Amino acid sequence: MRLVSESDELEVWRQRARESILDLNDGIVTAAGIAEGFASAGATTSTLLVAGVATVIAGGFTAASARYTEITTEWEMNRALIEEERASIQTNPEEEFEELVGIYQGKGLGAELARQVASALTEHDPLAAHADAEYGLDELGPTSGAAPAAAVAGLCYGVGAGLPLIAIRWLPHDQRIILTFVVVLLALALTGWFASWLTRLPALKMVRRNLILGAATMAASLLIGLVIHV
């Protein structure tokens, strides 16, 4: 199996951080939309709190469930590919060896060198050689990482959803709609900037996209609330 370098570990960390930012954004935008809609419809503070808490809990569990399902499903699919490859190697080892040679030839190695590389890798671990060359799969490992990742997803969503809830609850009653709007946009600008740092994409592009989508969501919910209120 291939070794995991420091750059690989950094990329894994960046990927997990990006996922956390997305969950955080989902929580912020969803809860903000609900809060703005309920508030513009004239909901009482207690009603807003119930709706907000329900959003935090239900959304958090949904985000956690989605992340757990995503990770375990990917693991199961990769496991099925590896088991299929294992059976093929046991049934047709020569054919699989020639296939491996062809893969390395396709990557630019000469026929003789490709055969030497395939032979050396096959002697060491034929299943690992085919899994890496054909599917880019490293050692699967346990699925125990799915539960912590799911917990982090749920927590990030809950933290994000809690922000509009706190704002709409504690800001002055006659200004809570507009001030919550502002608070949420500031939070989305911050997460957009952090996402740009993680993805190495232009900060302005990421922040602008967050602001446009967040503002559109809150504006649509606010408008619906006003219509229902009438």
Secondary structure, 3 states (H helix, E strand, C coil): CCCCCHHHHHHHHHHHHHHHHHHHHHHHHHHHHHHHHHHHCCCCHHHHHHHHHHHHHHHHHHHHHHHHHHHHHHHHHHHHHHHHHHHHHHHCHHHHHHHHHHHHHHCCCCHHHHHHHHHHHHHHCHHHHHHHHHHCCCCCCCCCCHHHHHHHHHHHHHHHHHHHHHHHHHCCHHHHHHHHHHHHHHHHHHHHHHHHHHHCCCHHHHHHHHHHHHHHHHHHHHHHHHHHHC
